[in-house]
Amino acid sequence: MSEERAAFEKALRATSIRDFDLDAFTDGIIAHRNGKGFHENPDGMAATVRRLSWSMGWNERALQHRS
């Protein structure tokens, strides 16, 4: 298993935000704020921590915006 894939697997089981790429997480929040869709993740469907972090940030912003 590649190092990137191993990091991705760890992030899937994350118990702390520290397991994510905080810059990508923030980029996801900003993307949602700017009206980008979830499918517009710049990393596509790659199994990377960066892609997962962006998605998580986008989702967190979407959930807070909904409330």
Long-range contacts (C-beta under 8 A, 24 or more apart in sequence): 4-47, 4-48, 4-49, 5-47, 7-48, 7-49, 8-47, 8-48, 8-49, 8-52, 11-49, 11-52, 11-53, 12-52, 19-49, 20-49, 20-52, 20-53, 20-56, 21-49, 21-50, 21-53, 21-54, 22-53, 23-53, 24-49, 24-50, 24-51, 24-53, 24-54, 24-57, 25-53, 25-54, 25-56, 25-57, 25-60, 26-57, 27-54, 27-57, 28-53, 28-54, 28-55, 28-56, 28-57, 28-58, 28-59, 28-60, 28-61, 29-57, 29-58, 29-60, 29-61, 31-57, 31-58, 32-57, 32-58, 32-61, 32-62, 32-65, 33-61, 38-62
